Amino acid sequence: MIDNNLKLANFLDFENDVLGNAMDWAIEAIFQNIWLSDIWSKPAKGGKHSENPRFEKYRDMSYQVHIFSGVAMTMRVIDYSYPLIKGNMSDEELEAKLKRSIFGYLYHDFNKICGSDYRMEEKTILDDFIKSTFNELASELKIDRDNVYQIVVCTEKGTSANILSNEVDVTPLNFEMNFSRMSDVLSSTFNSIRMDTMPDIKFGEKILIPGSAIRSIKFSNTNLLAISSLIKKSVVLIISEILQGKYLWSDQNTIYYVKGSKDIVDIDFEEEVRKEFSKKVSTIMKPENLLNLNDRRVDNSAAGFLDQTEDSILNFTKNNENLKKCIHLGDIKLNTVEKRNAAEKFTDFISSFKSSVFSFNYRFTRNREKEYSLRDGLEIKEYDESQKEERLRIFLLRYVQLKKDLNSSSAKEIRNRIEEIVKTKYDELTSLIGKDAIKTVLIFPMLLNDSSIKWAQLLDDIIRDLNKKKKSVDYDHVISRVVPIFGFNTPLPNVPTKYSMSMVNGYPAREEGKGERLYGLRTNGFNNRLPTSKIGFGRIDKDSMFEYNIRRNLIPDKSGQETLIYLRFPGAIPYLDLSNLLRKFMGLKSNEIIEVSKLSLSLEEFSQNNIRGIRNDDSFFLTGIDIKKESDILKQLLNVLDIANKTKMLVKVSYSNAPIFEDQLEAITFDISSSILSSFSWNKIRLNEIEGVKRVIEAFSVLANGSLVKINFDDTTEIMLAYKLDPMSIFYFAHKRIFDNSKDKKTRGFGRQFSQRIEDIRKLGYEVEKRGDKKMKNIEELAKIASRMVYARWEMSGNDRTWMIRDPLEAIESTRAKIKDGEKRDIGEFWDVIGGTLNTKLRRDRSDGKSNWVPVDEIKKFSDALIKLLKEDYNGKIPTGTTKSYLINAFEFEYMLTKEKVGEKDE
C-alpha cells in the first residue's frame, strides 16, 4: 500500500556510500510500500493473544518496525565492520547482496503475517505471499522463492548456515542468511531484554563487535522530556568527537556505542555534557518565545534562564500577533452616537501622525448594523525591515506602561509625556480610553517619531529590567536527574511543607505557579494532590520551569495544552524520520516545515534548519487537545489511534504534563480518568486491538449521525455511555437513525456507510457480559421466521415492522394478569397465546379475499423461538419498560436486515 501523504526518508549517516545507497533503496522500494499496509500491520512482538498469553509479556512492535529496526541496526554494525564484511567484493556485489538480504529478512516471520503454522513447513504459503506482494521486486533482485525460504529457515531456526564458518562458502546465500539472522537477533534482543552484560554481535560465527567493546549510558525515566532529549543529543556528540567511539543506537533509556580510544573515566564527562547541553539550550531556546504581554503585565519566562536582548525583542515584534499585544485596545463598544463621533474625530486627528506599522481608522462606524468595538479600528501592516525601529519603540512604550515599578529616568520621562498628551487631548479621548488613561495605546502614533525621547537609553533600561533576575538553573542538578551516573552524590532534598512544595514533583519550590511558567501544565494530576495548578499558593520548582520553557520552544503549539502525547520507538533504533506524517497529525501545512521542523527522530541529525525539532532521539512528544468533557477524550482517542497505527510508535497520553513513565508494553496507554476509557477497557490498547477499537467508535458514529468519517463526538459519546448501561440500547439508537431521523419518507435501506458497520453494531448489541452471542442467535432466528411470514418492506409503518413481537408479548402480559398465579407459571405454558395472537392478526390482515392462507408451521416455529428467547435471555420473564423497548428495536433491526440479506424485490 502506497500513501502519497507519507514520505519516509533516510538520514542515516553512513561512512560507506554503499550502505547509504542500499538503505535509500530499502526505504523507497520496501518500507514506503509496507508502512501503512494492513497486510503487514501485524504484531511481530507483543499484542493481545487470548490463545497464547505468553506473547503478551513482550513490548508491542509491529512487523514493519521489527524489519526496519533490524535492518537499520545491522547496517550500523556493518558500517563499523565494513572491511571485514566487504572482503574482496566489489561495491556493486555488496550492494546487490545487501538488497537481497533485506528482501529475504522482510519475509523471515511470514507465518505471523499469513497466520500459518509456526513451524513454517508449508512453503507454498510463502510462495503465494511473495507473489501477492513483491513478486516483481524479487525478479529484479534475481532472488527466487526457494532462496527466500532458505533465508527464512536460517533466520528462525538457526540452521547450519549459522554454525559453519563464513570462510566456507557453503551456499551463495551465506551472506544473506547471516544478515537476516543478525537483524532478527538485534531487533528482538533490544526490544525486550535488559542486559547487564552485552552479547557479542556476530555475522554468522564471525564476531564483528565483541560484547566487551559495547558500552551503554543509562538515562532515568524522567518527566523532564525536553531536557532529556537535549542531553541525549549532547551525549551522542561526546561519544563521537571526544571518546572517539561509534554510536550504535538507542532505546528509551539507553544509548549504546562501541568503545573508542577513550572511556568515560578518562575525561570529565559531566563537564563535557554540561558544555554541550548549554550550547544546545542556547541554540534551541529563543528568549523572544518566552515573552508575553497582556493588558495588565509583561511576563518574561526566560528570566533566570536566558537573557533578553535587543535582537530578541526585535524578533518578538516581527510577529504581528505579538505586536497586537503591544498595541492592546480595550473592548470598548462604539454603541452610542457620542462614541462613534468621538472615534471618527479621533481618526481625523491621528491620521496626521504617520506610522509605517499600524493605523487607527474608525470611519466605518457610520454603518450601524453592527456593534463595533474600539479593537475593530486597528490595522497592522505586514512586516518588513523598514519597520524594525518603529516596532521596537512600540514594545518599549508598552513595557513602560505595564511595568510601573520600572523607575529609571527614561521610563519616568515616557510616563510624563504620556500624561501630558492624555491631559491635553482628554476631551477627544475621554470616551475611548477606558478607566486607566495612562495605559491607552491610542497616543502611540504621537510618540513614535518623537526625537526628544532617549530611545537608546530606554532600551538599555528595559533590557536591564528584563534580565535583573539572577540565573537560577543548576545544570549539574538538572543533568544528574537525567543521567543517573551523575547523581550518586546528589542528596535528595528534605520534604518541604505543602505551601513550598512544587506542584509538579514535590521538590522544594519558591516560584509562584503562574500560567506562563506552566506551559502545558493546566492539570490536577500532581503528586501533592493540589486541586489546581493555578491556586494562589501553588509553587513550581526551577527544574520544571526550565523544562516547560524548553518545551515552549520545541512544540509549535504555543497555547499550552492540558494533555501530553508522548511517543517512543518500540525497540532500539539508530534513525527514523516520519516528518510529513507527523506534520499532518499536527494540522500543519507543507510550507511550514522550516519554521516548525522536520520532526525527525534521529540522534545524529541536527541541522540548523531543524533547531525547532521536537524530539531528536528515539522518542518525542506533542501536545494534545484540551479535555473538558468525555467527548474530548473520544476525539483524542481517535486521533491517537491514527497516530499509533501510522507511526508504529508506542503512545502514552497523560492528563499530567509531568507523568510518571514506566516500561510500556502496550501500543497505547491513557493516564487519564475517563468513563469512556474505563467502561470499554481502553486505558491500555494492544497493537492488534487498534483496528477493533476504531471500528467500535465508527459503529457508534454511524448510529449518531450516519457517517464513518464526520463524527459528531458529543452525540457519539452519549450513545456509548448509554450503551454501557444496557448494551441492547444500541438498537434504540439504530431505530432513531434509520427510521425516526429520515427526512425522506421514501428512504429505503440502511445507507451505504451504515451498512459497512452493521455486523459491528449487531455484535455490540448482543454482547451481554459472558452470555456470548446466544441472544443474537435467538433474535436473529426470530426475525428470519417473521420475514418468511411477512416480507419486510421499507415502506412499512413502525407498527407493521414490530407487531409480530410486540403483540405476543402484550398478550402474554394480559393473560398472566388474568390468571391468579400467572406470574408463577412457566413461560412455556403461554405458547398457544403467542400462536393465537399471530394467527388472528395474520388472518385479519389477509381478509381482502386475495388469500386465506396462514403459515401455520412458521407460526409454530416463531412461538417456539420466542419462548426460547424469553427463557434463555430474560430468565423466563417478560421484559418491561426500556428493556422491552430495546428488544422490540432489536427485532425490528434484524427483521429489516433479513431483507438486505435476501435481497428480495418489493412488490
ABEGO torsion letter per residue (X at the ends): XBBAABBBBBABBBABAAAAAAAAAAAAAAAAAAAABAAABBBABEEBBAABAAAAABBBBBAAAAAAAAAAAAAAAAAAAAAAAAEABBAAAAAAAAAAAAAAAAAAAAAAAAGBBAAGABAAAAAAAAAAAAAAAAAAAGBBAAAAAAAAAAAAAGBAAAABBAABBABAAAAAAAAAAAAAAAAAAAAABBBABBBBBBBEABBABBAAABBBBBBBBBABAAAAAAAAAAAAAAAAAAAGBBBABBBAABBBBBBBABBAAABBAAAAAAAAAAAAAAAABBAAAABBBBAABBBBAABGABBBBAAAAAAAAABAAAAAAABBBBBBBBABAAAAAAAAAAAAAAAABBBAABBBBAAAAABAABBBBAAAABBBBBBBAAAAAAAAAAAAAAAAAABAABABAAAAAAAAAAAAAAAAAAAAAAAAAEABAAABAAAAAAAAABAABBAAAAAAAAAAAAAABBBABBAAAAAAAABAAAAAABBBBBBBBAAABBAAAGBBBABBBBAAAABGABBAABAAGBABAABAABBBBAAAAAAAAAAAAABABAAGBABBBBBBBABBBABBBAAAAAAAAAGBBAAAAAAAEAGBBBAABBBAAAAABABABABBBBBBBBBABAAAAAAAAAAAAAAAAAAGBBBBBBABABBBBBBBABABBBBBBBAAAAAAGAABBBAAAAAAAAAAAAAAAAAAAGBAABBBAAAAAAAAAAAAABAAAAAAAAAAAAAAABABAABBEAEAAAAAAAAAAAAAAABBEAAEAAAAAAAAAAAAAAAAABBBBAABBAAAAAAAAAAAAAAAAAAAAABAAAAABBAAAAAAAAAAAAAAAAAAAAAAGABABBBAAAAAAAAAAAAAAAAAAAGGBBBBEAAAAAAAAAAAAAAAAAAAAAGBBBX
